[in-house]
Amino acid sequence: MVFQGYLDESEADDTGWFVLAGYVASAEQWAAFAKEWEAALSLVPPDQTGQRLFKHKRMKRHPEKLAVFHAAINRHVEMSVACIVNRRDIEAAIARVNIPHVEGMDWSSFGNPYYVTFRFFMDMFHQLQRANSSLVPIREPVDFYFDESANKKQIKAGWETYMGSRELSLREWFGGDPKFERDDEFMPLQAADFNAGTMRLWLNEYGLEAVKSGDRKYPFTLLSGRLIQHLILSISEDDMVKAFVRLANEGLPDALSATDAQKITPDRIDPPSPVERGVSVVIGFARKLLGR
């Protein structure tokens, strides 16, 4: 069975929250979803060109209409996925990794929250698959589709290098190369916009812990007649520091000694936030993955 995941991003400049989120389903499930979603688009006011395209930022004020779209999603997809980071944590993590005398270390990509969430999500999703975790019930490779964006070139350019650095047993779980499509042509990307937009709205209003712990729930979930699995990954400042330290050590020239490598400073002053409920399982896998 061919599985496809569709992801979109949502960002709030004032709070720094960045969300990459969407849904995973089989090709057959997506085909059935598209028919129902297309019919529901009659509820969307036409834009200036006369096109009816679902956008969470326009529809969030109409919960009675959102319920129809969410019911279509829940009736057909296998699971919901999301990866969350705060831009301020990225900046703080990069500032904590200090490596004098090392040339050629390009941190510009890791200053981009899209790139950070993309890499973390891809590693974690497939790591959990390989571990046969109940957090990812799908046991087949997944092809991932993303909304067209300015990040397309950066992701595609680094994909071969990224895959080459993954261990073979993990690479076997990956589907094809990431694909970038237009949301007016691929309706599953509109569903991804629904998920990303809602989660970012919740983050702004209720905070990360409420979202991770499941305290925030769609009020109209049961209208679809079924519940789906939710995988929510969050990247803390400490998680990023561990990853950056590992990447920096891999890039240290042979001429540098282990003493030089100790100039990396991963310690923080304030204690990390407590990890709640089942999310601790996810973070456990993250630390094993990023710390190896």
NUKOLVEX-813644 format. One record per atom (N, C-alpha, C): x, y, z. Coordinates in steps of 0.2 Angstrom, whole numbers, plus 2048, in hexadecimal, padded with zeros to 3 digits. Layout:
N
XYZ ...
# end
This chain:
292
8047FA800 800800800 804806800 80380B7FC 8078117FB 804816800 808819805 80681E809 809825808 80582A809 807831807 80683580D 80B83A80F 80A83F814 80A846811 80684A813 805851810 806855816 80B85A816 80D85F81B 80D866819 80B86A81D 80B87181C 80E875822 81087B822 81387F827 80E885829 80F887830 80C88D832 810890837 811896837 81589A83B 8128A083E 8148A2844 8128A8847 8188AC849 8188B2846 81E8B6847 81F8B984F 8198BA852 8198BD858 81B8B885E 8198B285D 81B8AD862 8218A9861 8238A985A 8288A4858 82789D856 82089B858 81E894856 81E89384F 82188D84D 82188A846 81F883847 81A882842 81787B842 81787883B 81A87283A 81986E834 815868836 80F868832 80A863834 80686182E 80285B82F 7FE85982A 7FB85282B 7FA84E826 7F7847827 7FB842823 7FA83C825 7FC836821 7F783181F 7F682F819 7F182A817 7F3826811 7F082180F 7F181D809 7EF821803 7F281F7FE 7EF8237F7 7E88227F6 7E581C7F8 7DE81B7F7 7DA81F7FC 7DD820802 7D9824807 7D982B805 7DF82D802 7DF834800 7DA8367FA 7D98317F6 7D58317F0 7CE8327F2 7CC82E7F7 7C582F7FA 7C48367FE 7C9838801 7C983E805 7C8844800 7CC8447FA 7CB8497F6 7C484A7F3 7C18457F2 7BA8467F0 7B584A7F5 7B68477FB 7B284B801 7B5852802 7BB853802 7BE85A803 7BC85E7FD 7BC85C7F7 7BA8607F2 7B28637F2 7AE85E7F5 7A78607F6 7A68657FB 7AB864800 7AA869806 7AD870804 7B18717FF 7B48777FD 7AE87C7FB 7A887A7FA 7A387E7F9 7A18837FF 7A3881805 7A388580B 7A888B80B 7AD88A807 7B2890807 7B0895803 7B089B805 7AF8A1801 7B48A27FB 7B28A37F5 7B78A47F0 7BC8AA7F1 7C28A97EF 7C78AF7EF 7C68B37E9 7CA8B87E8 7C98BD7E3 7C98BA7DC 7CC8B47DB 7CC8B17D5 7C68AC7D4 7C28AC7D9 7BD8A77D9 7BE8A07DB 7C489F7DD 7C68987DF 7C48977E6 7C28917E8 7C188F7EF 7C688A7F1 7CA88D7F5 7D088A7F8 7D088A800 7D1884803 7D188580A 7D788880D 7D688D811 7DC890815 7DA89181C 7DE88E821 7DC88E828 7DB89582A 7DF899828 7DF8A082B 7D98A4829 7D58A2823 7CF8A5821 7C98A1825 7CA89B826 7C4897828 7C4896830 7C9898833 7C989683A 7C389A83E 7C089F83B 7BB8A383E 7B489F83D 7B489A83A 7AE896838 7AE88F83B 7AE88E841 7AF887844 7AA882841 7A4884840 79F88083D 7A187D836 7A4881833 7A787F82C 7AD87A82D 7B187C832 7B7878833 7B6871835 7B0870838 7AE86A83A 7AD865834 7AA86882F 7A9864829 7B0862826 7B5866826 7BB864823 7BF85F827 7BE86082E 7C285C832 7BF855832 7B8854831 7B584E831 7B784A82A 7B884E825 7BB84B81F 7C2848820 7C684C824 7CD84A825 7CD843829 7C984382F 7C983E833 7C6837830 7C283882B 7BF832828 7C382E824 7C9832822 7CD82F81D 7D482E81E 7D7832823 7DE831824 7E082C829 7E782A829 7E982582E 7EB829834 7EF82E834 7F2832839 7F3839838 7F383D83D 7F584483D 7FD844840 80184983D 80884983F 80985183F 80E853844 81085A845 81685A848 81A85F846 821860849 82186884B 823869851 822870854 829873856 82B879855 83187C857 82F883858 83388685C 83388E85D 83989185B 838896857 83E899853 84389C859 84189E85E 8458A1864 84989B867 847895867 84B88F869 85088E864 84F88E85E 85488D859 85A89285A 85889885A 85D89D85B 86189C861 85E89A867 86289986D 86689386C 86488E869 868888868 86E889864 86D88D85F 87388E85A 87889385E 876897863 87A89B867 87E89786C 87B89286E 87E88E873 884889870 88488886A 889884866 88E888864 894889867 89988D866 8A0889864 8A288985E 8A888585C 8AD88A858 8B188D85C 8B6891858 8BB88D854 8BE89084F 8C388D84B 8C0888846 8BA887845 8B7882841 8B488683B 8B7885835 8B588882F 8B088382B 8AC886827 8A7883823 8A1880826 8A088282C 899880830 89488582E 88F88382A 88A887827 88388682B 88288B830 87C88A834 87688D831 87689082B 871894829 86A890828 86B88A826 866885825 86288482B 866883831 863881837 86088783B 86188D838 85D89383A 856894837 85488F833 84E88F82F 84988A833 84488C836 84088783A 83D882835 83B88482F 83987F82A 83E879829 84487B828 849876827 84A87182E 84A875833 84B87183A 84586C83B 83F86E83A 83986A83B 839864836 83B866830 83B86182B 84085B82C 84685D82E 84B858830 849854836 84785783B 845854841 83F84F840 83A85283C 83484E83B 836847837 83A848832 83B84382D 83F83D831 84483F835 84883B839 84383783E 83F83B842 83C838847 836834845 833836840 82D83283D 83082B83B 83582B837 838824835 83B82083A 83E82483F 841820845 83C81D849 83682084A 83181D84D 82E817849 82D818843 82B81283E 83080C83F 83680D83F 83B808840 83A804846 83980884B 839806852 832802854 82E80284F 8277FF84F 823802855 824809855 82080C85B 81980D859 81580D85E 80E80E85D 80C81585C 81181985C 81082085B 80F821853 81281D84F 81281D848 80F816846 809815845 80680E843 80780C83C 80A810838 80B80F831 81180B830 81180582D 81780182C 81A801825 818806821 81A80681A 81E80D819 82280D814 825814812 820819810 82181F812 81D824810 82082980C 81C82B807 81F831802 81C837805 82083C806 81E842809 81E848804 81884C805 817851800 816858804 81985D802 819863805 816869801 81486E804 811874800 8178787FD 81687A7F7 81B87E7F4 81D8847F8 8238857F9 82688A7FD 82D88C7FB 82F8917FE 8368947FD 83B88E7FF 83988A804 83E885806 83F87F802 83B87E7FC 83C8797F8 8438787F5 84687D7F3 84D87C7F0 85287A7F5 85187D7FC 85687B801 855873803 84F871803 84E86A805 850865800 84E8677FA 8508637F4 8588627F3 85B8687F4 8628687F3 8668647F8 8638647FF 867860804 864859805 85F857801 85C850802 86184A801 86584A7FC 86A8457FB 86F844800 87184A803 87684A808 87384780E 86D84A810 869848815 868840816 86583D810 864836810 86A832810 87083580D 87683180E 879831815 877835819 879835820 875831825 86F82F822 86B82A826 86D823826 86D81F82B 86F81882B 86A814827 86D80F824 86980B81F 863808821 863806828 85D80382A 85780882B 85980F82C 85481482C 852816825 857816820 85581981A 850814816 85080E818 84B809815 84480B817 84280F81C 83C81181E 83981781A 83E81B817 83C821813 83981F80D 83482480A 831823804 8358267FF 8328297FA 83682D7F5 8388347F7 83C8377F3 83E83E7F4 8388427F6 8398477FA 83384C7FC 8318507F6 82A8507F5 8278537F0 82485A7F2 82485F7EE 8218657EF 81C8677EA 8158687EC 8108697E8 80C86F7EA 8078717E5 8038777E7 7FD8757EA 7FB8797EF 7F58777F3 7EE8787F0 7EE87B7EA 7E887C7E6 7E78767E2 7EC8727E1 7EC86C7DD 7EC8667E1 7EE8667E7 7EF8607EC 7EB8617F2 7E585F7F2 7E08607F8 7E385E7FE 7E68587FF 7E9856805 7EE85C808 7F1860804 7F5866807 7F086B80A 7EA86B808 7E587080C 7E486D813 7E3866813 7E2863819 7E886481E 7EE86481B 7F486581F 7F486C822 7F287181E 7F1878820 7EC878826 7E7875826 7E287482B 7E5872832 7E986D831 7ED86A837 7F286F83A 7F6872835 7FC876837 7F987D83A 7F487F837 7F1886839 7EE885840 7EA880841 7E787F847 7EC87E84D 7F187A84C 7F6878851 7FA87F853 7FB88384E 7FF88984F 7FA88E853 7F488E852 7EF892855 7EF89085D 7EE88985E 7EE887865 7F4889868 7FA888865 80188A868 80089186B 7FE896866 7FE89D868 7F989E86E 7F389A86E 7EE89B874 7F089787A 7F289187A 7F288D87F 7F988A881 7FE88B87D 80588987E 80788287C 80D88087C 80F87A87A 80D87487E 80D874884 80C86F889 80586D888 800871887 7F9870886 7F886C87F 7FC86E87A 7FB86B874 7FE864874 804863877 80785C877 80385787C 80185A881 7FD855886 7F6853883 7F485687E 7ED85487B 7E885887F 7E985D883 7E4861886 7E0865881 7E386787B 7DF86A876 7DD865871 7D6865870 7D386086C 7CE863867 7CD861861 7C886385C 7C1862860 7BD867860 7B7866863 7B286285F 7B4861859 7AF85E854 7B2857852 7B7854855 7BA84E853 7B5848851 7B0847856 7AC842856 7A7842850 7A684884D 7A2849847 7A4844841 7AB842841 7AD83E83C 7AC83783D 7AA835843 7A982E844 7AF82A846 7B582D846 7BB829848 7C082D84A 7C582B84E 7CA82E851 7D082C84D 7D583084D 7DC82F849 7E183084E 7E782D84C 7ED82D850 7F083484F 7F3837854 7F783D854 7FE83D856 80383F852 80A83F854 80C846854 80D84885A 81084F85B 81784F85D 81B85285A 82285285B 82485A85D 82885B862 82A862864 832861865 835867862 83C867863 83E86C867 84186B86D 84386F872 84A872870 84C877874 85387A873 858875874 85787187A 85C86C87B 85D867876 857865873 85786086E 85B862868 85A869866 85E86C860 86586C862 86786E868 86E86F86A 872868869 86E86286B 87185C86B 87385A863 86E85C85F 86E85B858 87485F855 874865857 87986A854 880868856 88186585D 88786385F 88A85D85B 88585885A 887852856 88985484F 88585984C 88785B845 88E85F845 88F86384A 89586784A 89B86284B 89B85D850 8A0858851 8A285484A 89C853847 89D84F840 8A185383B 8A085A83C 8A485E837 8AA861839 8AD85F83F 8B3861842 8B985E83E 8BE86283B 8C4860838 8C885B83C 8CB856839 8CF85183C 8D4854840 8D785A83E 8DC85D842 8DA860849 8D486084A 8D2863850 8D185D855 8D385E85B 8D3859860 8CC859864 8CC854868 8C585386C 8C4859871 8CA85B873 8CA861877 8C6867874 8C886886D 8C586E86A 8BE86C869 8BC866868 8B5865867 8B186686E 8B4866874 8B186887A 8AF86F87A 8B1873876 8AF87A876 8A887B874 8A5876872 89D876871 89A877878 89687B879 89387D87F 88B87B87F 889875881 882873881 87E875887 88187788C 87E878893 87987E892 87487D896 86F883896 86E88589E 86C88B89E 86B88E8A5 86588C8A8 85F88D8A4 85988B8A7 8578848A6 8548818AA 85287A8A9 84D8798A4 84D8738A0 84887289B 84187189E 83C872899 83687189C 83486A89D 8308688A1 82E8618A2 82A85E89C 82C85889B 828854895 822850898 81D851895 81784E897 814848893 811843897 80E83E894 81283A88F 80E83888A 811834885 816837880 81783E881 81C84287D 823840880 82383E886 82A83C888 82D836884 829832882 82B82C87D 82E82F877 82B834874 82D83786E 83483A86F 83583E875 83B841876 84083D878 83F83787B 84483287C 84782F875 84282E870 84582C86A 849832867 847838868 84A83D865 85183E868 85283D86E 85983E871 85D83886F 85B83286E 85F82D86B 86182E864 85C831860 85E832859 863838859 86183E85C 86584385B 86C84385F 86C83F864 87283E868 877839865 875835860 87A83085E 88083285A 
# end
